[in-house]
Amino acid sequence: MPETAALLAAVTAQQGLGSTLRILLISSIAGAALLAWFLLRGYRGNGSDENHND
């Protein structure tokens, strides 16, 4: 069991910025999706309001 812990520690130490970049990439994609949803929701609201005023 100590060999496994040492192996995991060595693999983690070799990753470097990999986990940080992975978190940054995932959060950027999530932020872009939320921004797109927010903007598209606003455009959908404007289009439906014009049809109801006729």
C-alpha positions as CSV (number, residue, x, y, z in Angstrom):
1,M,0.0,0.0,0.0
2,P,2.8,2.6,0.6
3,E,4.1,1.9,-2.9
4,T,0.7,2.9,-4.3
5,A,0.7,6.2,-2.3
6,A,4.2,7.0,-3.5
7,L,3.3,6.3,-7.1
8,L,0.2,8.5,-6.9
9,A,2.2,11.3,-5.3
10,A,4.8,11.0,-8.1
11,V,2.2,11.2,-10.8
12,T,0.5,14.2,-9.2
13,A,3.8,16.0,-8.9
14,Q,4.5,15.5,-12.6
15,Q,1.2,17.0,-13.8
16,G,2.3,20.6,-13.1
17,L,-0.3,23.1,-14.5
18,G,-2.5,20.4,-16.1
19,S,-5.2,20.4,-13.4
20,T,-5.2,24.2,-13.3
21,L,-5.6,24.5,-17.0
22,R,-8.3,21.9,-17.0
23,I,-10.3,23.8,-14.5
24,L,-9.8,27.0,-16.4
25,L,-10.9,25.4,-19.6
26,I,-14.0,23.9,-18.1
27,S,-15.0,27.2,-16.4
28,S,-14.5,29.1,-19.6
29,I,-16.7,26.7,-21.5
30,A,-19.4,26.9,-18.8
31,G,-19.1,30.7,-18.8
32,A,-19.5,30.9,-22.6
33,A,-22.5,28.6,-22.4
34,L,-24.2,30.8,-19.8
35,L,-23.4,34.0,-21.7
36,A,-24.9,32.5,-24.9
37,W,-28.0,31.3,-23.0
38,F,-28.5,34.8,-21.5
39,L,-28.1,36.6,-24.8
40,L,-30.3,34.2,-26.7
41,R,-32.9,34.4,-24.1
42,G,-33.0,38.2,-24.5
43,Y,-33.4,37.9,-28.3
44,R,-36.2,35.4,-27.9
45,G,-38.1,37.7,-25.6
46,N,-37.8,40.7,-28.1
47,G,-39.1,38.6,-31.0
48,S,-42.1,37.3,-29.2
49,D,-43.1,40.7,-27.9
50,E,-43.3,42.1,-31.5
51,N,-45.6,39.4,-32.6
52,H,-48.1,40.0,-29.7
53,N,-48.4,43.7,-30.5
54,D,-50.0,43.2,-33.9
